Amino acid sequence: MWAGDAGELTGNPALWQVRAELSAAMMLAGTDPAIYRELDRLMADPDLLGYDDQTRSETVWLEKLAEFLALLPLSEGGPA
């Protein structure tokens, strides 16, 4: 799912940590029937399916990302 450097090339373990956390949270969220309706709604939105819409601002894309991340059971914090 993740392309490119997993942190080993840049020496950035935080990159690996973020990717691992997101991957685990997406797997766990996929088994939570409480969010199925919202996932269906979001998946019907082509922005989440990888369409490249250059007419939207970065703020709009960040809002969409935050909306998606709100569904995930992310940990409160990790090692600094």
KOLDO-26124 format. One record per residue: residue number from 1; residue in three letters; chain; x, y negated, z negated of N, C-alpha, C in turn. Coordinates in steps of 0.1 Angstrom, whole numbers, m for minus. Last residue first. Layout:
<nodes>
(node NUM, Ala, A, (X, Y, Z), (X, Y, Z), (X, Y, Z))
...
</nodes>
This chain:
<nodes>
(node 80, Ala, A, (83, m99, m209), (88, m111, m203), (101, m109, m195))
(node 79, Pro, A, (59, m73, m207), (72, m78, m211), (77, m90, m203))
(node 78, Gly, A, (26, m85, m204), (36, m75, m202), (49, m81, m207))
(node 77, Gly, A, (m9, m88, m213), (4, m93, m210), (14, m82, m209))
(node 76, Glu, A, (m34, m76, m211), (m33, m89, m216), (m19, m95, m213))
(node 75, Ser, A, (m39, m57, m180), (m35, m58, m194), (m33, m73, m198))
(node 74, Leu, A, (m70, m57, m161), (m55, m60, m162), (m52, m61, m177))
(node 73, Pro, A, (m93, m44, m146), (m89, m43, m160), (m74, m45, m163))
(node 72, Leu, A, (m107, m66, m122), (m97, m56, m126), (m94, m56, m141))
(node 71, Leu, A, (m123, m87, m116), (m129, m74, m117), (m120, m63, m123))
(node 70, Ala, A, (m106, m109, m114), (m115, m109, m125), (m122, m95, m127))
(node 69, Leu, A, (m95, m105, m89), (m87, m101, m100), (m96, m101, m113))
(node 68, Phe, A, (m115, m117, m72), (m112, m102, m72), (m105, m98, m84))
(node 67, Glu, A, (m113, m143, m81), (m126, m136, m81), (m124, m121, m81))
(node 66, Ala, A, (m87, m149, m73), (m91, m149, m88), (m104, m142, m90))
(node 65, Leu, A, (m89, m147, m45), (m81, m138, m52), (m84, m137, m67))
(node 64, Lys, A, (m107, m169, m41), (m111, m155, m37), (m102, m145, m44))
(node 63, Glu, A, (m90, m190, m50), (m103, m187, m56), (m108, m173, m54))
(node 62, Leu, A, (m70, m188, m31), (m67, m185, m45), (m79, m183, m53))
(node 61, Trp, A, (m84, m196, m8), (m78, m182, m8), (m75, m178, m23))
(node 60, Val, A, (m90, m222, m15), (m101, m213, m12), (m96, m198, m13))
(node 59, Thr, A, (m64, m233, m16), (m73, m233, m28), (m84, m223, m26))
(node 58, Glu, A, (m56, m232, 10), (m49, m223, 0), (m58, m222, m12))
(node 57, Ser, A, (m85, m234, 32), (m73, m240, 24), (m68, m229, 15))
(node 56, Arg, A, (m93, m221, 63), (m96, m222, 49), (m83, m227, 42))
(node 55, Thr, A, (m86, m216, 89), (m94, m228, 86), (m97, m230, 71))
(node 54, Gln, A, (m74, m193, 94), (m65, m204, 92), (m73, m217, 89))
(node 53, Asp, A, (m80, m162, 85), (m88, m174, 88), (m80, m186, 84))
(node 52, Asp, A, (m76, m131, 92), (m67, m142, 91), (m75, m155, 95))
(node 51, Tyr, A, (m89, m104, 74), (m90, m113, 85), (m82, m126, 82))
(node 50, Gly, A, (m88, m85, 53), (m76, m89, 60), (m77, m98, 72))
(node 49, Leu, A, (m110, m82, 38), (m106, m71, 46), (m95, m74, 55))
(node 48, Leu, A, (m117, m104, 25), (m111, m94, 17), (m106, m82, 25))
(node 47, Asp, A, (m130, m118, 44), (m118, m123, 39), (m110, m113, 31))
(node 46, Pro, A, (m155, m106, 49), (m143, m102, 58), (m130, m108, 53))
(node 45, Asp, A, (m174, m92, 25), (m168, m105, 28), (m155, m102, 37))
(node 44, Ala, A, (m180, m67, 16), (m187, m72, 28), (m182, m85, 33))
(node 43, Met, A, (m165, m66, m7), (m160, m58, 5), (m168, m62, 18))
(node 42, Leu, A, (m181, m80, m24), (m168, m86, m20), (m163, m78, m8))
(node 41, Arg, A, (m203, m63, m27), (m205, m77, m22), (m191, m82, m17))
(node 40, Asp, A, (m191, m40, m37), (m198, m40, m24), (m199, m54, m19))
(node 39, Leu, A, (m182, m51, m62), (m172, m46, m52), (m179, m45, m38))
(node 38, Glu, A, (m207, m55, m74), (m198, m67, m71), (m187, m63, m60))
(node 37, Arg, A, (m216, m29, m76), (m224, m39, m69), (m215, m51, m65))
(node 36, Tyr, A, (m195, m17, m92), (m197, m13, m79), (m205, m23, m70))
(node 35, Ile, A, (m190, m22, m119), (m186, m32, m109), (m188, m28, m95))
(node 34, Ala, A, (m198, 0, m133), (m204, m13, m136), (m200, m24, m126))
(node 33, Pro, A, (m184, 23, m126), (m196, 20, m119), (m203, 7, m122))
(node 32, Asp, A, (m151, 25, m122), (m160, 18, m131), (m173, 15, m124))
(node 31, Thr, A, (m132, 34, m105), (m139, 44, m112), (m150, 38, m121))
(node 30, Gly, A, (m119, 12, m96), (m126, 20, m86), (m134, 31, m92))
(node 29, Ala, A, (m104, 4, m118), (m116, m4, m114), (m125, 4, m105))
(node 28, Leu, A, (m82, 22, m116), (m91, 22, m127), (m104, 16, m124))
(node 27, Met, A, (m70, 12, m92), (m74, 26, m93), (m85, 28, m104))
(node 26, Met, A, (m65, m14, m99), (m74, m12, m88), (m79, 3, m88))
(node 25, Ala, A, (m46, m10, m120), (m59, m17, m123), (m69, m14, m112))
(node 24, Ala, A, (m25, 1, m106), (m32, 9, m116), (m45, 3, m119))
(node 23, Ser, A, (m18, m21, m89), (m22, m8, m83), (m30, 1, m94))
(node 22, Leu, A, (m12, m41, m107), (m23, m43, m98), (m28, m29, m93))
(node 21, Glu, A, (11, m29, m120), (m1, m33, m128), (m13, m34, m119))
(node 20, Ala, A, (28, m26, m98), (24, m14, m105), (11, m17, m113))
(node 19, Arg, A, (32, m53, m91), (26, m44, m81), (21, m31, m88))
(node 18, Val, A, (44, m63, m114), (31, m68, m109), (24, m59, m100))
(node 17, Gln, A, (68, m47, m115), (58, m47, m126), (44, m52, m121))
(node 16, Trp, A, (81, m55, m92), (77, m41, m93), (66, m40, m104))
(node 15, Leu, A, (86, m81, m99), (78, m78, m87), (73, m64, m88))
(node 14, Ala, A, (102, m79, m121), (89, m84, m123), (80, m82, m111))
(node 13, Pro, A, (127, m71, m112), (118, m61, m118), (104, m66, m120))
(node 12, Asn, A, (145, m80, m87), (135, m86, m95), (125, m76, m100))
(node 11, Gly, A, (164, m74, m69), (168, m73, m83), (158, m79, m92))
(node 10, Thr, A, (158, m73, m43), (160, m86, m48), (165, m86, m63))
(node 9, Leu, A, (156, m45, m40), (165, m53, m31), (168, m67, m37))
(node 8, Glu, A, (138, m37, m60), (151, m32, m60), (161, m40, m51))
(node 7, Gly, A, (113, m47, m55), (121, m53, m66), (135, m48, m66))
(node 6, Ala, A, (104, m36, m33), (96, m33, m45), (104, m38, m57))
(node 5, Asp, A, (101, m51, m1), (109, m49, m13), (100, m46, m25))
(node 4, Gly, A, (75, m37, 20), (87, m45, 17), (94, m41, 4))
(node 3, Ala, A, (41, m32, 10), (52, m32, 20), (64, m40, 16))
(node 2, Trp, A, (20, m12, m7), (28, m24, m8), (39, m23, 2))
(node 1, Met, A, (8, 12, 0), (0, 0, 0), (9, m13, 0))
</nodes>
